[in-house]
Amino acid sequence: MDFLRPYAAQLLSVLRIMSGLLVLQHGTIKYLSIPVGPMNNASPMTMSGAAGIIELVFGALLVIGLFTRLSAFVLSGMCAVAYFYSHAGRNFFPILNGGELAALYSFVFLYLAAAGGGPWSVDRARGAD
């Protein structure tokens, strides 16, 4: 199944953009109240609030592809901490401890830290990828 092989580089950028947007919404709900929900008005002095700042700043950088490797690495670490801090103690299996999303994000961001932002990134445009 090679029909997508010619688009591998572009799909790397799509993965970066969509992963960035998905993690960015965690920051926007906590600090910009977009969308309105139960996590609005987070305090930066809490673990969730500190994560919200990381999600907001590095998620936005990831979406545009600026400092992609650093942003993805920081987000990978944040998601790993979230997994072990909030989920791993409940059960060994991620499906039972509710941590499958945090674990998946962690490995996706780790891959992006290694692979870079792809052709549709500010890093590539400025020759830094």
N, C-alpha and C positions, 0 to 999 in steps of 0.2 A: 504494500500500500504506500506508494510513493507520490501520490498526487498532491500532497501538501508540502513535500520537500522543498520545492522552489520558494515557498513562503515562510520558511522557518525563521528567518531573520525578522520579518514583519510580525509574525506571531509572537516572537519574543517581546517585541514592543507592545503588542496587544496585552500579553500577560502582565507586563509591568504596569501599563496604564490601568487595567481593570483591577489588579491587586492593589494598586495605589488608591484608586477611587473607593474600593471597598473598605480599606483601613482608614482612609481619610474621613469617612462618614462616622467612624467611632469618635474622632476628634471633634467634628463639627457638632455632633449631638451634645457633647459634653461642654463645649465652650461657646458655640455660636447658636445653640438651641435650634439647629436645623438638622433633622426635623424635630418638632416638639415631642418630647418623650420623657420617660422616667429618669434618664441619665442627665438631664439638663442641669446646668449650674454646678458643675463639678468643682471641687476645691483642689487646687494644685498641691495641697499638703497631704492628700490621700494617695494611695497607690493608683486608684482609678484615675484620679485627676492628673497625676504625673504621667501616666500612660497616655492620657488625652492630649497632653502637650506634645509628646513624641509622635502620636498618631497624626496630629494636625500638621506639625512642621515637616516631618519626614515623609508623611503620606503625600503632601502637596509636592515636595521635591521629587518623589518617585513618579507622580503623575506626569510631570513635565520632563522627567529624565535628567534632572540636574543633580550632580553628586550621587548618581544612582547607586554605585557600589557601596558607598558609605551609608546612604539612607537605608538601603535594603539590609545591610549588615546590622544596623542599629535596630531596625524593625524586627529582624529575625531574633535577635537577642531578647527584645521586649516580649515577643510572643512566646519564646521559650520560658522566660520568667513567669509569664502569665499562666502557662500550662502547669509548671511545677508548683507555683504558689497557690493557684486556685483550683486545679483539677486533679493532679496526680495523687493527692492524698486521699481522694474519695474512693478510687478503685484503680487497679492496674490498667484496665482496658479503656482507651479513650472513648469508645462508644458508650461505655457505662458511666464514665466520670464527666461527660459533657465537654471534653477538651479536644475533640477531633478538629474543630475549626482552628483553635490556637496552634495545635501541632502542625496542621497543614499550612497555615500562614507561615509558621516558622521555617519550614522547609522550602516553601516557594520563595520566601525572601532570601534564604540562604543561597538558593540557586541563582536568583537575580544578582546577588552580591558577587557571585563568581562569573556570571555570564555578561553582566553589563546591561545597558539600557536598550540595545538594539538600534536599528537605523532611524527610528522616529524618536529621537531624544535630543535634548539640548546638549548633553555630553558629546554626542556624535557630531552635532553641528559645530561645536567649538573644538573638535579634534581631541577631546580628552577621554574618549571611551577606549 
